[in-house]
Amino acid sequence: MLSSAGVPVASAQVGHRSPYGDIECDWQIDGDVLRLAVTLPYGVTADVWLPGEVAPRIVGIGTHRFTTALAPTRGSRQSPISGDPRSRGRNGRTS
């Protein structure tokens, strides 16, 4: 599980009103499973980086749902999910 200031975080949601429309992302961790949903408007693409994968999944308009297993993080306080500075959409408008 992720933590922020020592408090466990099992889910999050974020939205952004872009010139193209609303961009939304939400995720939740249930045990060792990550569930992620990304919603994009017409004209926007995003690179979705999932834990354990070596390349992003490139998605466009619509809602995209992903489910993936998380590797156990025994003794580690580090998150099994990490941001990648390359995770911007191909048009540079999303992350």
Gaussian input, Z-matrix of N, CA and C with variables (Angstrom, degrees):
# hf/3-21g

backbone

0 1
 N
 C     1     B1
 C     2     B2     1     A1
 N     3     B3     2     A2     1     D1
 C     4     B4     3     A3     2     D2
 C     5     B5     4     A4     3     D3
 N     6     B6     5     A5     4     D4
 C     7     B7     6     A6     5     D5
 C     8     B8     7     A7     6     D6
 N     9     B9     8     A8     7     D7
 C    10    B10     9     A9     8     D8
 C    11    B11    10    A10     9     D9
 N    12    B12    11    A11    10    D10
 C    13    B13    12    A12    11    D11
 C    14    B14    13    A13    12    D12
 N    15    B15    14    A14    13    D13
 C    16    B16    15    A15    14    D14
 C    17    B17    16    A16    15    D15
 N    18    B18    17    A17    16    D16
 C    19    B19    18    A18    17    D17
 C    20    B20    19    A19    18    D18
 N    21    B21    20    A20    19    D19
 C    22    B22    21    A21    20    D20
 C    23    B23    22    A22    21    D21
 N    24    B24    23    A23    22    D22
 C    25    B25    24    A24    23    D23
 C    26    B26    25    A25    24    D24
 N    27    B27    26    A26    25    D25
 C    28    B28    27    A27    26    D26
 C    29    B29    28    A28    27    D27
 N    30    B30    29    A29    28    D28
 C    31    B31    30    A30    29    D29
 C    32    B32    31    A31    30    D30
 N    33    B33    32    A32    31    D31
 C    34    B34    33    A33    32    D32
 C    35    B35    34    A34    33    D33
 N    36    B36    35    A35    34    D34
 C    37    B37    36    A36    35    D35
 C    38    B38    37    A37    36    D36
 N    39    B39    38    A38    37    D37
 C    40    B40    39    A39    38    D38
 C    41    B41    40    A40    39    D39
 N    42    B42    41    A41    40    D40
 C    43    B43    42    A42    41    D41
 C    44    B44    43    A43    42    D42
 N    45    B45    44    A44    43    D43
 C    46    B46    45    A45    44    D44
 C    47    B47    46    A46    45    D45
 N    48    B48    47    A47    46    D46
 C    49    B49    48    A48    47    D47
 C    50    B50    49    A49    48    D48
 N    51    B51    50    A50    49    D49
 C    52    B52    51    A51    50    D50
 C    53    B53    52    A52    51    D51
 N    54    B54    53    A53    52    D52
 C    55    B55    54    A54    53    D53
 C    56    B56    55    A55    54    D54
 N    57    B57    56    A56    55    D55
 C    58    B58    57    A57    56    D56
 C    59    B59    58    A58    57    D57
 N    60    B60    59    A59    58    D58
 C    61    B61    60    A60    59    D59
 C    62    B62    61    A61    60    D60
 N    63    B63    62    A62    61    D61
 C    64    B64    63    A63    62    D62
 C    65    B65    64    A64    63    D63
 N    66    B66    65    A65    64    D64
 C    67    B67    66    A66    65    D65
 C    68    B68    67    A67    66    D66
 N    69    B69    68    A68    67    D67
 C    70    B70    69    A69    68    D68
 C    71    B71    70    A70    69    D69
 N    72    B72    71    A71    70    D70
 C    73    B73    72    A72    71    D71
 C    74    B74    73    A73    72    D72
 N    75    B75    74    A74    73    D73
 C    76    B76    75    A75    74    D74
 C    77    B77    76    A76    75    D75
 N    78    B78    77    A77    76    D76
 C    79    B79    78    A78    77    D77
 C    80    B80    79    A79    78    D78
 N    81    B81    80    A80    79    D79
 C    82    B82    81    A81    80    D80
 C    83    B83    82    A82    81    D81
 N    84    B84    83    A83    82    D82
 C    85    B85    84    A84    83    D83
 C    86    B86    85    A85    84    D84
 N    87    B87    86    A86    85    D85
 C    88    B88    87    A87    86    D86
 C    89    B89    88    A88    87    D87
 N    90    B90    89    A89    88    D88
 C    91    B91    90    A90    89    D89
 C    92    B92    91    A91    90    D90
 N    93    B93    92    A92    91    D91
 C    94    B94    93    A93    92    D92
 C    95    B95    94    A94    93    D93
 N    96    B96    95    A95    94    D94
 C    97    B97    96    A96    95    D95
 C    98    B98    97    A97    96    D96
 N    99    B99    98    A98    97    D97
 C   100   B100    99    A99    98    D98
 C   101   B101   100   A100    99    D99
 N   102   B102   101   A101   100   D100
 C   103   B103   102   A102   101   D101
 C   104   B104   103   A103   102   D102
 N   105   B105   104   A104   103   D103
 C   106   B106   105   A105   104   D104
 C   107   B107   106   A106   105   D105
 N   108   B108   107   A107   106   D106
 C   109   B109   108   A108   107   D107
 C   110   B110   109   A109   108   D108
 N   111   B111   110   A110   109   D109
 C   112   B112   111   A111   110   D110
 C   113   B113   112   A112   111   D111
 N   114   B114   113   A113   112   D112
 C   115   B115   114   A114   113   D113
 C   116   B116   115   A115   114   D114
 N   117   B117   116   A116   115   D115
 C   118   B118   117   A117   116   D116
 C   119   B119   118   A118   117   D117
 N   120   B120   119   A119   118   D118
 C   121   B121   120   A120   119   D119
 C   122   B122   121   A121   120   D120
 N   123   B123   122   A122   121   D121
 C   124   B124   123   A123   122   D122
 C   125   B125   124   A124   123   D123
 N   126   B126   125   A125   124   D124
 C   127   B127   126   A126   125   D125
 C   128   B128   127   A127   126   D126
 N   129   B129   128   A128   127   D127
 C   130   B130   129   A129   128   D128
 C   131   B131   130   A130   129   D129
 N   132   B132   131   A131   130   D130
 C   133   B133   132   A132   131   D131
 C   134   B134   133   A133   132   D132
 N   135   B135   134   A134   133   D133
 C   136   B136   135   A135   134   D134
 C   137   B137   136   A136   135   D135
 N   138   B138   137   A137   136   D136
 C   139   B139   138   A138   137   D137
 C   140   B140   139   A139   138   D138
 N   141   B141   140   A140   139   D139
 C   142   B142   141   A141   140   D140
 C   143   B143   142   A142   141   D141
 N   144   B144   143   A143   142   D142
 C   145   B145   144   A144   143   D143
 C   146   B146   145   A145   144   D144
 N   147   B147   146   A146   145   D145
 C   148   B148   147   A147   146   D146
 C   149   B149   148   A148   147   D147
 N   150   B150   149   A149   148   D148
 C   151   B151   150   A150   149   D149
 C   152   B152   151   A151   150   D150
 N   153   B153   152   A152   151   D151
 C   154   B154   153   A153   152   D152
 C   155   B155   154   A154   153   D153
 N   156   B156   155   A155   154   D154
 C   157   B157   156   A156   155   D155
 C   158   B158   157   A157   156   D156
 N   159   B159   158   A158   157   D157
 C   160   B160   159   A159   158   D158
 C   161   B161   160   A160   159   D159
 N   162   B162   161   A161   160   D160
 C   163   B163   162   A162   161   D161
 C   164   B164   163   A163   162   D162
 N   165   B165   164   A164   163   D163
 C   166   B166   165   A165   164   D164
 C   167   B167   166   A166   165   D165
 N   168   B168   167   A167   166   D166
 C   169   B169   168   A168   167   D167
 C   170   B170   169   A169   168   D168
 N   171   B171   170   A170   169   D169
 C   172   B172   171   A171   170   D170
 C   173   B173   172   A172   171   D171
 N   174   B174   173   A173   172   D172
 C   175   B175   174   A174   173   D173
 C   176   B176   175   A175   174   D174
 N   177   B177   176   A176   175   D175
 C   178   B178   177   A177   176   D176
 C   179   B179   178   A178   177   D177
 N   180   B180   179   A179   178   D178
 C   181   B181   180   A180   179   D179
 C   182   B182   181   A181   180   D180
 N   183   B183   182   A182   181   D181
 C   184   B184   183   A183   182   D182
 C   185   B185   184   A184   183   D183
 N   186   B186   185   A185   184   D184
 C   187   B187   186   A186   185   D185
 C   188   B188   187   A187   186   D186
 N   189   B189   188   A188   187   D187
 C   190   B190   189   A189   188   D188
 C   191   B191   190   A190   189   D189
 N   192   B192   191   A191   190   D190
 C   193   B193   192   A192   191   D191
 C   194   B194   193   A193   192   D192
 N   195   B195   194   A194   193   D193
 C   196   B196   195   A195   194   D194
 C   197   B197   196   A196   195   D195
 N   198   B198   197   A197   196   D196
 C   199   B199   198   A198   197   D197
 C   200   B200   199   A199   198   D198
 N   201   B201   200   A200   199   D199
 C   202   B202   201   A201   200   D200
 C   203   B203   202   A202   201   D201
 N   204   B204   203   A203   202   D202
 C   205   B205   204   A204   203   D203
 C   206   B206   205   A205   204   D204
 N   207   B207   206   A206   205   D205
 C   208   B208   207   A207   206   D206
 C   209   B209   208   A208   207   D207
 N   210   B210   209   A209   208   D208
 C   211   B211   210   A210   209   D209
 C   212   B212   211   A211   210   D210
 N   213   B213   212   A212   211   D211
 C   214   B214   213   A213   212   D212
 C   215   B215   214   A214   213   D213
 N   216   B216   215   A215   214   D214
 C   217   B217   216   A216   215   D215
 C   218   B218   217   A217   216   D216
 N   219   B219   218   A218   217   D217
 C   220   B220   219   A219   218   D218
 C   221   B221   220   A220   219   D219
 N   222   B222   221   A221   220   D220
 C   223   B223   222   A222   221   D221
 C   224   B224   223   A223   222   D222
 N   225   B225   224   A224   223   D223
 C   226   B226   225   A225   224   D224
 C   227   B227   226   A226   225   D225
 N   228   B228   227   A227   226   D226
 C   229   B229   228   A228   227   D227
 C   230   B230   229   A229   228   D228
 N   231   B231   230   A230   229   D229
 C   232   B232   231   A231   230   D230
 C   233   B233   232   A232   231   D231
 N   234   B234   233   A233   232   D232
 C   235   B235   234   A234   233   D233
 C   236   B236   235   A235   234   D234
 N   237   B237   236   A236   235   D235
 C   238   B238   237   A237   236   D236
 C   239   B239   238   A238   237   D237
 N   240   B240   239   A239   238   D238
 C   241   B241   240   A240   239   D239
 C   242   B242   241   A241   240   D240
 N   243   B243   242   A242   241   D241
 C   244   B244   243   A243   242   D242
 C   245   B245   244   A244   243   D243
 N   246   B246   245   A245   244   D244
 C   247   B247   246   A246   245   D245
 C   248   B248   247   A247   246   D246
 N   249   B249   248   A248   247   D247
 C   250   B250   249   A249   248   D248
 C   251   B251   250   A250   249   D249
 N   252   B252   251   A251   250   D250
 C   253   B253   252   A252   251   D251
 C   254   B254   253   A253   252   D252
 N   255   B255   254   A254   253   D253
 C   256   B256   255   A255   254   D254
 C   257   B257   256   A256   255   D255
 N   258   B258   257   A257   256   D256
 C   259   B259   258   A258   257   D257
 C   260   B260   259   A259   258   D258
 N   261   B261   260   A260   259   D259
 C   262   B262   261   A261   260   D260
 C   263   B263   262   A262   261   D261
 N   264   B264   263   A263   262   D262
 C   265   B265   264   A264   263   D263
 C   266   B266   265   A265   264   D264
 N   267   B267   266   A266   265   D265
 C   268   B268   267   A267   266   D266
 C   269   B269   268   A268   267   D267
 N   270   B270   269   A269   268   D268
 C   271   B271   270   A270   269   D269
 C   272   B272   271   A271   270   D270
 N   273   B273   272   A272   271   D271
 C   274   B274   273   A273   272   D272
 C   275   B275   274   A274   273   D273
 N   276   B276   275   A275   274   D274
 C   277   B277   276   A276   275   D275
 C   278   B278   277   A277   276   D276
 N   279   B279   278   A278   277   D277
 C   280   B280   279   A279   278   D278
 C   281   B281   280   A280   279   D279
 N   282   B282   281   A281   280   D280
 C   283   B283   282   A282   281   D281
 C   284   B284   283   A283   282   D282

   B1=1.4491
   B2=1.5235
   B3=1.3022
   B4=1.4550
   B5=1.5172
   B6=1.3171
   B7=1.4561
   B8=1.5173
   B9=1.3094
   B10=1.4499
   B11=1.5146
   B12=1.3147
   B13=1.4612
   B14=1.5218
   B15=1.3453
   B16=1.4446
   B17=1.5180
   B18=1.3269
   B19=1.4613
   B20=1.5309
   B21=1.3406
   B22=1.4720
   B23=1.5345
   B24=1.3152
   B25=1.4630
   B26=1.5171
   B27=1.3239
   B28=1.4582
   B29=1.5192
   B30=1.3418
   B31=1.4599
   B32=1.5246
   B33=1.3381
   B34=1.4610
   B35=1.5186
   B36=1.3241
   B37=1.4533
   B38=1.5182
   B39=1.3374
   B40=1.4621
   B41=1.5225
   B42=1.3138
   B43=1.4505
   B44=1.5150
   B45=1.3309
   B46=1.4629
   B47=1.5243
   B48=1.3050
   B49=1.4670
   B50=1.5226
   B51=1.3326
   B52=1.4600
   B53=1.5280
   B54=1.3223
   B55=1.4725
   B56=1.5331
   B57=1.3296
   B58=1.4590
   B59=1.5295
   B60=1.3147
   B61=1.4591
   B62=1.5196
   B63=1.3207
   B64=1.4655
   B65=1.5221
   B66=1.3209
   B67=1.4627
   B68=1.5204
   B69=1.3342
   B70=1.4626
   B71=1.5235
   B72=1.3148
   B73=1.4573
   B74=1.5200
   B75=1.3211
   B76=1.4592
   B77=1.5204
   B78=1.3187
   B79=1.4593
   B80=1.5095
   B81=1.3224
   B82=1.4588
   B83=1.5180
   B84=1.3251
   B85=1.4553
   B86=1.5198
   B87=1.3232
   B88=1.4586
   B89=1.5239
   B90=1.3308
   B91=1.4692
   B92=1.5156
   B93=1.3296
   B94=1.4586
   B95=1.5319
   B96=1.3449
   B97=1.4643
   B98=1.5283
   B99=1.3305
   B100=1.4594
   B101=1.5204
   B102=1.3299
   B103=1.4666
   B104=1.5227
   B105=1.3364
   B106=1.4535
   B107=1.5185
   B108=1.3216
   B109=1.4634
   B110=1.5247
   B111=1.3306
   B112=1.4561
   B113=1.5255
   B114=1.3349
   B115=1.4579
   B116=1.5241
   B117=1.3357
   B118=1.4606
   B119=1.5261
   B120=1.3427
   B121=1.4597
   B122=1.5332
   B123=1.3154
   B124=1.4616
   B125=1.5309
   B126=1.3171
   B127=1.4595
   B128=1.5163
   B129=1.3242
   B130=1.4657
   B131=1.5272
   B132=1.3267
   B133=1.4600
   B134=1.5178
   B135=1.3242
   B136=1.4643
   B137=1.5215
   B138=1.3133
   B139=1.4612
   B140=1.5226
   B141=1.3271
   B142=1.4628
   B143=1.5257
   B144=1.3215
   B145=1.4667
   B146=1.5216
   B147=1.3272
   B148=1.4599
   B149=1.5214
   B150=1.3247
   B151=1.4621
   B152=1.5264
   B153=1.3253
   B154=1.4541
   B155=1.5143
   B156=1.3168
   B157=1.4572
   B158=1.5211
   B159=1.3299
   B160=1.4635
   B161=1.5268
   B162=1.3093
   B163=1.4628
   B164=1.5282
   B165=1.3326
   B166=1.4646
   B167=1.5224
   B168=1.3115
   B169=1.4645
   B170=1.5273
   B171=1.2999
   B172=1.4561
   B173=1.5266
   B174=1.3379
   B175=1.4571
   B176=1.5226
   B177=1.3344
   B178=1.4644
   B179=1.5032
   B180=1.3183
   B181=1.4633
   B182=1.5359
   B183=1.3231
   B184=1.4570
   B185=1.5165
   B186=1.3299
   B187=1.4659
   B188=1.5183
   B189=1.3127
   B190=1.4656
   B191=1.5196
   B192=1.3290
   B193=1.4713
   B194=1.5228
   B195=1.3228
   B196=1.4567
   B197=1.5154
   B198=1.3191
   B199=1.4571
   B200=1.5150
   B201=1.3223
   B202=1.4644
   B203=1.5248
   B204=1.3153
   B205=1.4707
   B206=1.5210
   B207=1.3115
   B208=1.4601
   B209=1.5122
   B210=1.3152
   B211=1.4579
   B212=1.5200
   B213=1.3270
   B214=1.4663
   B215=1.5221
   B216=1.3099
   B217=1.4618
   B218=1.5189
   B219=1.3172
   B220=1.4704
   B221=1.5244
   B222=1.3147
   B223=1.4548
   B224=1.5115
   B225=1.3018
   B226=1.4541
   B227=1.5134
   B228=1.3021
   B229=1.4552
   B230=1.5145
   B231=1.3362
   B232=1.4446
   B233=1.5113
   B234=1.2901
   B235=1.4505
   B236=1.5189
   B237=1.3491
   B238=1.4493
   B239=1.5201
   B240=1.3269
   B241=1.4504
   B242=1.5167
   B243=1.2981
   B244=1.4573
   B245=1.5042
   B246=1.3092
   B247=1.4550
   B248=1.5113
   B249=1.2810
   B250=1.4550
   B251=1.5125
   B252=1.3402
   B253=1.4631
   B254=1.5213
   B255=1.3238
   B256=1.4572
   B257=1.5176
   B258=1.3437
   B259=1.4622
   B260=1.5258
   B261=1.3002
   B262=1.4529
   B263=1.5125
   B264=1.3035
   B265=1.4578
   B266=1.5250
   B267=1.3252
   B268=1.4568
   B269=1.5227
   B270=1.3170
   B271=1.4565
   B272=1.5352
   B273=1.3525
   B274=1.4689
   B275=1.5069
   B276=1.3366
   B277=1.4518
   B278=1.5182
   B279=1.3267
   B280=1.4683
   B281=1.5042
   B282=1.3213
   B283=1.4639
   B284=1.4957
   A1=108.80
   A2=115.99
   A3=121.96
   A4=109.04
   A5=115.76
   A6=118.29
   A7=109.24
   A8=114.66
   A9=122.66
   A10=106.89
   A11=117.17
   A12=122.42
   A13=110.87
   A14=116.59
   A15=121.85
   A16=114.74
   A17=117.31
   A18=121.66
   A19=108.64
   A20=118.35
   A21=120.24
   A22=111.66
   A23=115.28
   A24=121.69
   A25=107.43
   A26=117.01
   A27=121.08
   A28=112.91
   A29=116.89
   A30=118.94
   A31=109.90
   A32=114.50
   A33=120.29
   A34=108.76
   A35=115.20
   A36=122.67
   A37=108.05
   A38=115.38
   A39=119.89
   A40=107.97
   A41=114.88
   A42=120.43
   A43=109.92
   A44=115.08
   A45=120.76
   A46=107.57
   A47=116.86
   A48=120.93
   A49=107.20
   A50=116.44
   A51=122.32
   A52=109.54
   A53=117.49
   A54=119.59
   A55=112.25
   A56=117.44
   A57=122.62
   A58=112.81
   A59=117.37
   A60=122.36
   A61=110.30
   A62=115.79
   A63=120.81
   A64=112.05
   A65=115.39
   A66=123.89
   A67=106.10
   A68=116.58
   A69=120.09
   A70=110.50
   A71=114.89
   A72=120.96
   A73=107.48
   A74=115.66
   A75=118.52
   A76=108.44
   A77=114.30
   A78=120.16
   A79=109.31
   A80=113.91
   A81=120.04
   A82=108.86
   A83=114.66
   A84=121.76
   A85=107.38
   A86=115.14
   A87=121.78
   A88=106.47
   A89=116.45
   A90=119.76
   A91=110.00
   A92=116.23
   A93=119.48
   A94=111.55
   A95=116.29
   A96=121.41
   A97=109.66
   A98=115.38
   A99=122.41
   A100=108.54
   A101=116.03
   A102=121.49
   A103=107.08
   A104=116.23
   A105=122.50
   A106=109.25
   A107=117.18
   A108=122.06
   A109=108.25
   A110=115.94
   A111=122.98
   A112=107.21
   A113=117.18
   A114=121.76
   A115=108.79
   A116=115.25
   A117=121.32
   A118=110.59
   A119=116.69
   A120=119.90
   A121=110.95
   A122=115.78
   A123=122.11
   A124=109.85
   A125=116.92
   A126=121.53
   A127=114.63
   A128=117.80
   A129=121.33
   A130=109.09
   A131=116.32
   A132=121.70
   A133=108.39
   A134=115.29
   A135=120.13
   A136=109.05
   A137=115.69
   A138=122.61
   A139=106.66
   A140=117.69
   A141=122.56
   A142=107.64
   A143=116.37
   A144=122.28
   A145=108.36
   A146=116.61
   A147=121.47
   A148=109.90
   A149=118.04
   A150=121.28
   A151=111.21
   A152=115.81
   A153=121.97
   A154=114.65
   A155=118.95
   A156=120.63
   A157=109.61
   A158=115.97
   A159=120.43
   A160=112.80
   A161=117.23
   A162=120.88
   A163=108.73
   A164=116.25
   A165=118.68
   A166=111.89
   A167=114.43
   A168=120.76
   A169=105.50
   A170=116.74
   A171=121.42
   A172=108.12
   A173=115.83
   A174=121.03
   A175=110.11
   A176=115.59
   A177=121.97
   A178=110.97
   A179=116.57
   A180=123.28
   A181=112.36
   A182=115.03
   A183=120.58
   A184=112.73
   A185=114.42
   A186=121.42
   A187=108.30
   A188=115.78
   A189=122.62
   A190=107.73
   A191=115.98
   A192=121.21
   A193=109.00
   A194=114.89
   A195=121.73
   A196=108.81
   A197=116.57
   A198=122.82
   A199=106.65
   A200=116.19
   A201=119.76
   A202=109.71
   A203=115.16
   A204=120.42
   A205=108.96
   A206=115.16
   A207=121.43
   A208=109.15
   A209=115.91
   A210=119.96
   A211=108.51
   A212=117.92
   A213=119.62
   A214=110.14
   A215=116.73
   A216=121.64
   A217=109.50
   A218=116.67
   A219=121.93
   A220=111.88
   A221=115.07
   A222=120.44
   A223=114.01
   A224=118.18
   A225=120.84
   A226=109.83
   A227=116.51
   A228=120.86
   A229=110.02
   A230=116.41
   A231=120.73
   A232=110.71
   A233=116.61
   A234=122.01
   A235=111.58
   A236=117.92
   A237=119.49
   A238=111.42
   A239=117.34
   A240=121.98
   A241=107.49
   A242=116.61
   A243=118.12
   A244=109.49
   A245=115.64
   A246=120.08
   A247=109.84
   A248=116.30
   A249=121.93
   A250=107.10
   A251=117.88
   A252=119.17
   A253=112.27
   A254=118.08
   A255=120.90
   A256=111.58
   A257=118.53
   A258=120.67
   A259=113.23
   A260=116.80
   A261=120.90
   A262=108.78
   A263=116.37
   A264=120.47
   A265=109.98
   A266=116.16
   A267=119.78
   A268=111.75
   A269=117.20
   A270=119.05
   A271=111.97
   A272=115.76
   A273=121.09
   A274=114.12
   A275=118.50
   A276=120.83
   A277=114.64
   A278=118.86
   A279=119.45
   A280=110.19
   A281=114.52
   A282=118.63
   A283=109.42
   D1=146.18
   D2=175.27
   D3=-78.16
   D4=160.88
   D5=174.37
   D6=-143.05
   D7=151.86
   D8=176.70
   D9=-131.42
   D10=118.68
   D11=-177.36
   D12=54.01
   D13=35.98
   D14=176.95
   D15=82.29
   D16=-0.54
   D17=-179.68
   D18=-99.90
   D19=126.97
   D20=-179.66
   D21=-61.81
   D22=138.08
   D23=177.48
   D24=-122.62
   D25=118.28
   D26=-177.59
   D27=-107.37
   D28=-9.17
   D29=179.10
   D30=-161.04
   D31=162.80
   D32=177.14
   D33=-158.45
   D34=156.32
   D35=175.97
   D36=-137.27
   D37=144.88
   D38=176.32
   D39=-146.66
   D40=147.49
   D41=177.47
   D42=-139.50
   D43=154.72
   D44=179.50
   D45=-144.80
   D46=129.34
   D47=175.83
   D48=-91.26
   D49=103.79
   D50=-179.36
   D51=-93.99
   D52=169.70
   D53=175.09
   D54=-60.71
   D55=-19.32
   D56=-178.94
   D57=-91.97
   D58=-15.56
   D59=-176.13
   D60=134.93
   D61=-173.38
   D62=-176.82
   D63=-76.66
   D64=135.22
   D65=174.17
   D66=-114.55
   D67=128.95
   D68=-177.30
   D69=-133.32
   D70=148.66
   D71=175.73
   D72=-146.31
   D73=134.48
   D74=172.27
   D75=-143.86
   D76=150.08
   D77=-179.82
   D78=-143.90
   D79=157.61
   D80=173.96
   D81=-148.55
   D82=146.53
   D83=176.32
   D84=-110.31
   D85=125.77
   D86=178.36
   D87=-125.05
   D88=100.18
   D89=-174.70
   D90=67.39
   D91=-117.91
   D92=178.97
   D93=-109.75
   D94=26.51
   D95=-179.82
   D96=-119.38
   D97=131.85
   D98=175.12
   D99=-103.32
   D100=129.51
   D101=173.49
   D102=-116.51
   D103=126.51
   D104=-175.30
   D105=-129.52
   D106=136.81
   D107=174.88
   D108=-129.74
   D109=132.87
   D110=179.26
   D111=-126.80
   D112=129.17
   D113=177.62
   D114=-119.96
   D115=127.30
   D116=-176.42
   D117=-127.69
   D118=143.78
   D119=176.21
   D120=-84.12
   D121=171.57
   D122=176.86
   D123=-57.42
   D124=136.82
   D125=177.05
   D126=91.36
   D127=1.59
   D128=-178.04
   D129=-122.34
   D130=138.19
   D131=171.60
   D132=-124.42
   D133=159.43
   D134=178.81
   D135=-143.35
   D136=147.58
   D137=171.61
   D138=-94.86
   D139=118.32
   D140=-179.50
   D141=-102.20
   D142=115.34
   D143=179.29
   D144=-98.09
   D145=116.63
   D146=178.29
   D147=-101.79
   D148=146.59
   D149=179.47
   D150=-55.23
   D151=135.23
   D152=175.81
   D153=84.41
   D154=-6.42
   D155=179.15
   D156=-98.03
   D157=148.77
   D158=-175.22
   D159=-95.32
   D160=-8.46
   D161=179.32
   D162=-140.65
   D163=152.75
   D164=179.53
   D165=-76.93
   D166=160.40
   D167=169.59
   D168=-98.90
   D169=124.17
   D170=-177.61
   D171=-94.44
   D172=122.69
   D173=-176.39
   D174=-126.04
   D175=157.60
   D176=179.56
   D177=-126.29
   D178=-145.82
   D179=-173.99
   D180=-52.01
   D181=140.27
   D182=176.38
   D183=113.15
   D184=-174.68
   D185=177.39
   D186=-105.27
   D187=128.99
   D188=-177.71
   D189=-119.99
   D190=128.68
   D191=-178.44
   D192=-115.69
   D193=136.93
   D194=-179.61
   D195=-130.41
   D196=142.48
   D197=173.43
   D198=-132.13
   D199=129.25
   D200=-179.34
   D201=-146.74
   D202=150.49
   D203=177.15
   D204=-80.43
   D205=143.09
   D206=175.81
   D207=-98.17
   D208=141.53
   D209=176.22
   D210=-72.25
   D211=141.81
   D212=176.46
   D213=-60.82
   D214=144.67
   D215=-179.41
   D216=-120.08
   D217=58.98
   D218=-177.75
   D219=-56.88
   D220=127.30
   D221=174.84
   D222=70.00
   D223=2.39
   D224=-178.66
   D225=-104.53
   D226=137.69
   D227=174.96
   D228=-96.14
   D229=-0.25
   D230=-179.91
   D231=-80.41
   D232=149.00
   D233=-179.51
   D234=-72.68
   D235=141.27
   D236=173.72
   D237=-75.71
   D238=-8.35
   D239=177.66
   D240=-110.67
   D241=127.06
   D242=179.02
   D243=-131.96
   D244=143.99
   D245=176.35
   D246=-73.08
   D247=152.97
   D248=177.51
   D249=-121.99
   D250=125.63
   D251=-177.02
   D252=-60.98
   D253=-15.63
   D254=179.69
   D255=-88.38
   D256=5.47
   D257=-172.29
   D258=-85.63
   D259=40.65
   D260=173.68
   D261=-94.71
   D262=151.67
   D263=176.81
   D264=-61.59
   D265=159.46
   D266=-177.33
   D267=-62.10
   D268=-26.17
   D269=177.43
   D270=-92.68
   D271=6.03
   D272=176.73
   D273=74.73
   D274=9.31
   D275=-173.71
   D276=-99.96
   D277=-12.83
   D278=-178.98
   D279=-132.52
   D280=168.65
   D281=173.18
   D282=-136.82

